[in-house]
Amino acid sequence: MKLLRYLKLGAAIAGMAVIPVQTVQAAVITPTTVMRSAVSIQSDTGQVLADQNGNERLPIASVSKLIVVYMLEQKIQQKELTLDQQVTVPKNIAVFSQNTSIANVPMTTHRTYTISQILDATLIESSNAGAMELAYLVAGSQEDYYRQAEKLLSGWGIKNPKMYSASGLSNGDLGSFSDKSISPSAENTFSAREVALIAKHVVNDFPNILEYTNKQTALFPLPDGSVKTLKSTNALLGNQSYQIDGLKTGTTPKNGSNLVTHGYLEDQPVITVVLNTDENPREEIFNQTLSVLSQVQEQTELKTSQTNSSIKIDNASGKHGQVDVVAKKSQKFFIEKNVDDRATVKSIVSKKNVAAPLQKNEEIGSGKIAFGQKSDADFIDGKTPSVKLYPTKNVEKADIFTTLIQKVS
């Protein structure tokens, strides 16, 4: 019996050994929502303000289009493409775009379009063919786009991402573009946290995208020579309470609708993700987004990071070489109300080869933001923010004798 017990114990230990270590994640608040998943983050710092089931991977549908838009912006930044560049749509994408069961903005091979027009169609009216055209422009083929997108996402820390379409359609809905070697039901699935991270990269790396996602309408040329008025799928655009200016909706055949928004809470840029209404009506993506933001607003307070520290500079005059420092642009963080916590700059290190005299605008070190509550220290990319530190005032150079004493003290 003892031998059997030891064998069971050994098996249990061996089983435990293969379980990957999970990072503890606890947002500032846990919101109440009917959505399958909801996450809200401060987009500048990445602080996770609200999380309800934020780690479960779910179908994201047309929210996927944010990824191809990011890759387009990369090509524009690298001067490989321009927004006013005229492009011709390949025949297979043009044919796909005219299938009204899976596409909503028809295109033709008989004319050219500016990349800006394709971007409008993709972001404003969620054109599936538009997203495929962007994928073609950035990668040369849909398949190459999938691999490049997966590499990009992996580089952001998203583990084992799998892309099946640029548009967010399931494999079975891609028609001639479908992959016959995989299930027709295969589709892009990401967690709300992963979507929030993607959106954070989009708005922080390429803020001009908000100029497109903030449009209520735009004009698009149709194959017959007439003009179609594209209409935004995001009913929260222009919301005054949270100044919402984008980003993307998405609707799945089986799991309901999704929404990613960018707006402002206490003048701080905030990204909110709600995934899968399931049996609830589509309008809930808008209602629940506002509900999550309202709960964050009611249950948190904004505090400025504090820096009550100094850095030793051997040849600095006064205070035994200790130079008082401050973050030039103090960051603000959300703290749960009625909880004794604050954002403090700690783990301070001086910059190499810094010596007096020093000017107030001269960076002399850096530090990490620290919190007393673990829930306040949850960041979407797993990285604690750092701040650059500067002298609180100009610092004179000490004499040689004082410098020598300070070096050994």
ZIHUWO-V847892 format. One record per residue. RES is the residue in one small letter. OMEGA is omega in degrees with one decimal (999 if undefined). Layout:
res=RES omega=OMEGA
res=RES omega=OMEGA
This chain:
res=m omega=179.2
res=k omega=-179.8
res=l omega=179.9
res=l omega=179.8
res=r omega=179.1
res=y omega=179.2
res=l omega=178.3
res=k omega=178.7
res=l omega=178.8
res=g omega=178.6
res=a omega=179.5
res=a omega=178.9
res=i omega=178.7
res=a omega=177.9
res=g omega=178.8
res=m omega=-175.1
res=a omega=-176.6
res=v omega=178.9
res=i omega=-178.3
res=p omega=177.3
res=v omega=-178.5
res=q omega=175.6
res=t omega=178.8
res=v omega=-178.6
res=q omega=-180.0
res=a omega=-177.4
res=a omega=179.6
res=v omega=175.8
res=i omega=171.6
res=t omega=-175.0
res=p omega=171.7
res=t omega=-176.7
res=t omega=176.3
res=v omega=178.5
res=m omega=177.0
res=r omega=-178.2
res=s omega=178.7
res=a omega=178.7
res=v omega=174.4
res=s omega=-178.9
res=i omega=168.7
res=q omega=-168.1
res=s omega=179.4
res=d omega=-174.9
res=t omega=-175.7
res=g omega=178.9
res=q omega=-179.5
res=v omega=-175.5
res=l omega=-178.5
res=a omega=179.8
res=d omega=171.6
res=q omega=-179.7
res=n omega=-172.8
res=g omega=-176.4
res=n omega=-178.2
res=e omega=177.4
res=r omega=-175.9
res=l omega=176.4
res=p omega=-177.7
res=i omega=175.3
res=a omega=-171.9
res=s omega=171.1
res=v omega=177.2
res=s omega=-175.8
res=k omega=177.5
res=l omega=-178.1
res=i omega=-179.5
res=v omega=176.3
res=v omega=177.2
res=y omega=-178.4
res=m omega=173.8
res=l omega=-180.0
res=e omega=175.9
res=q omega=-179.6
res=k omega=178.3
res=i omega=178.1
res=q omega=179.5
res=q omega=177.5
res=k omega=174.9
res=e omega=176.4
res=l omega=174.7
res=t omega=-178.5
res=l omega=-179.5
res=d omega=179.8
res=q omega=178.2
res=q omega=-179.1
res=v omega=175.5
res=t omega=-178.5
res=v omega=176.4
res=p omega=-174.4
res=k omega=-176.0
res=n omega=176.6
res=i omega=177.6
res=a omega=177.8
res=v omega=178.6
res=f omega=-176.4
res=s omega=-177.8
res=q omega=175.8
res=n omega=-172.0
res=t omega=179.0
res=s omega=-177.8
res=i omega=-178.1
res=a omega=-175.3
res=n omega=177.8
res=v omega=-176.4
res=p omega=177.4
res=m omega=-176.9
res=t omega=176.2
res=t omega=-172.4
res=h omega=177.5
res=r omega=175.5
res=t omega=178.2
res=y omega=171.6
res=t omega=176.9
res=i omega=178.1
res=s omega=177.9
res=q omega=178.0
res=i omega=178.8
res=l omega=175.2
res=d omega=-178.2
res=a omega=-177.2
res=t omega=-173.6
res=l omega=-174.8
res=i omega=-177.8
res=e omega=174.0
res=s omega=179.7
res=s omega=177.3
res=n omega=178.8
res=a omega=176.8
res=g omega=178.0
res=a omega=178.8
res=m omega=176.5
res=e omega=177.1
res=l omega=177.6
res=a omega=177.2
res=y omega=-178.2
res=l omega=-176.1
res=v omega=-173.5
res=a omega=178.8
res=g omega=176.6
res=s omega=179.8
res=q omega=-177.8
res=e omega=178.8
res=d omega=176.3
res=y omega=-178.6
res=y omega=-177.7
res=r omega=179.2
res=q omega=178.2
res=a omega=178.0
res=e omega=177.9
res=k omega=178.2
res=l omega=-177.7
res=l omega=177.1
res=s omega=178.6
res=g omega=177.3
res=w omega=179.0
res=g omega=177.2
res=i omega=-172.1
res=k omega=175.4
res=n omega=177.7
res=p omega=178.5
res=k omega=179.7
res=m omega=178.1
res=y omega=177.4
res=s omega=175.1
res=a omega=-175.0
res=s omega=-173.0
res=g omega=175.1
res=l omega=173.7
res=s omega=-177.5
res=n omega=-177.7
res=g omega=-179.5
res=d omega=-176.0
res=l omega=176.8
res=g omega=-178.5
res=s omega=179.5
res=f omega=-177.0
res=s omega=178.7
res=d omega=-174.7
res=k omega=-177.7
res=s omega=-179.6
res=i omega=-176.4
res=s omega=175.5
res=p omega=-177.4
res=s omega=-179.2
res=a omega=-179.2
res=e omega=-178.7
res=n omega=177.0
res=t omega=176.6
res=f omega=178.1
res=s omega=177.8
res=a omega=176.3
res=r omega=179.6
res=e omega=177.4
res=v omega=178.3
res=a omega=177.9
res=l omega=177.3
res=i omega=-179.5
res=a omega=177.8
res=k omega=177.6
res=h omega=-178.9
res=v omega=-173.4
res=v omega=180.0
res=n omega=-178.0
res=d omega=-177.5
res=f omega=-176.3
res=p omega=178.8
res=n omega=178.2
res=i omega=179.3
res=l omega=176.3
res=e omega=178.2
res=y omega=-176.6
res=t omega=-179.1
res=n omega=-179.0
res=k omega=174.2
res=q omega=-179.0
res=t omega=172.5
res=a omega=-179.8
res=l omega=-179.2
res=f omega=-178.5
res=p omega=179.9
res=l omega=-178.5
res=p omega=-177.4
res=d omega=178.5
res=g omega=177.2
res=s omega=-177.2
res=v omega=178.6
res=k omega=173.6
res=t omega=176.2
res=l omega=-180.0
res=k omega=-177.1
res=s omega=176.8
res=t omega=-176.3
res=n omega=-177.1
res=a omega=-179.0
res=l omega=179.2
res=l omega=-179.9
res=g omega=177.3
res=n omega=-174.2
res=q omega=-176.8
res=s omega=-176.3
res=y omega=174.4
res=q omega=-174.4
res=i omega=-176.9
res=d omega=178.5
res=g omega=26.7
res=l omega=-169.6
res=k omega=172.0
res=t omega=175.2
res=g omega=-179.6
res=t omega=179.0
res=t omega=179.3
res=p omega=-171.8
res=k omega=-170.9
res=n omega=178.9
res=g omega=-170.0
res=s omega=-178.5
res=n omega=176.2
res=l omega=170.4
res=v omega=178.9
res=t omega=171.0
res=h omega=179.5
res=g omega=-175.9
res=y omega=176.7
res=l omega=-174.3
res=e omega=-180.0
res=d omega=177.6
res=q omega=178.2
res=p omega=-174.2
res=v omega=174.6
res=i omega=179.1
res=t omega=-178.9
res=v omega=171.0
res=v omega=-175.4
res=l omega=169.0
res=n omega=173.7
res=t omega=-176.4
res=d omega=-176.2
res=e omega=-179.1
res=n omega=-179.5
res=p omega=-176.8
res=r omega=-177.7
res=e omega=-177.9
res=e omega=176.8
res=i omega=178.3
res=f omega=179.8
res=n omega=-175.6
res=q omega=174.5
res=t omega=178.6
res=l omega=179.7
res=s omega=179.2
res=v omega=179.0
res=l omega=179.0
res=s omega=179.4
res=q omega=176.4
res=v omega=-178.7
res=q omega=-176.2
res=e omega=-171.5
res=q omega=-178.2
res=t omega=171.6
res=e omega=-175.9
res=l omega=179.1
res=k omega=178.7
res=t omega=178.3
res=s omega=-177.0
res=q omega=179.5
res=t omega=178.0
res=n omega=-173.3
res=s omega=177.3
res=s omega=177.7
res=i omega=-179.7
res=k omega=174.7
res=i omega=-169.9
res=d omega=-174.7
res=n omega=177.9
res=a omega=-179.4
res=s omega=176.3
res=g omega=174.8
res=k omega=177.5
res=h omega=178.2
res=g omega=179.8
res=q omega=-179.1
res=v omega=177.1
res=d omega=-176.0
res=v omega=178.1
res=v omega=173.0
res=a omega=-175.5
res=k omega=176.5
res=k omega=-176.9
res=s omega=177.9
res=q omega=178.9
res=k omega=-177.4
res=f omega=179.0
res=f omega=179.6
res=i omega=177.9
res=e omega=-179.1
res=k omega=177.2
res=n omega=175.2
res=v omega=-177.9
res=d omega=179.9
res=d omega=178.5
res=r omega=176.0
res=a omega=-175.6
res=t omega=177.1
res=v omega=179.5
res=k omega=-178.8
res=s omega=-175.4
res=i omega=176.5
res=v omega=179.4
res=s omega=176.6
res=k omega=-178.2
res=k omega=173.6
res=n omega=176.1
res=v omega=179.8
res=a omega=176.4
res=a omega=4.3
res=p omega=-176.9
res=l omega=176.0
res=q omega=-178.3
res=k omega=-177.6
res=n omega=-177.0
res=e omega=179.5
res=e omega=-178.7
res=i omega=178.8
res=g omega=178.8
res=s omega=178.8
res=g omega=179.5
res=k omega=176.7
res=i omega=179.3
res=a omega=178.7
res=f omega=173.8
res=g omega=-179.3
res=q omega=179.8
res=k omega=-177.7
res=s omega=178.8
res=d omega=-174.7
res=a omega=179.6
res=d omega=-178.7
res=f omega=-167.6
res=i omega=179.1
res=d omega=179.0
res=g omega=-176.8
res=k omega=176.3
res=t omega=-178.3
res=p omega=174.5
res=s omega=179.1
res=v omega=174.5
res=k omega=-175.7
res=l omega=-176.0
res=y omega=175.7
res=p omega=177.5
res=t omega=177.7
res=k omega=176.3
res=n omega=-176.3
res=v omega=178.9
res=e omega=178.6
res=k omega=177.9
res=a omega=177.2
res=d omega=-174.8
res=i omega=-178.1
res=f omega=178.7
res=t omega=179.7
res=t omega=-179.3
res=l omega=179.1
res=i omega=-178.3
res=q omega=179.2
res=k omega=-176.7
res=v omega=-177.5
res=s omega=999
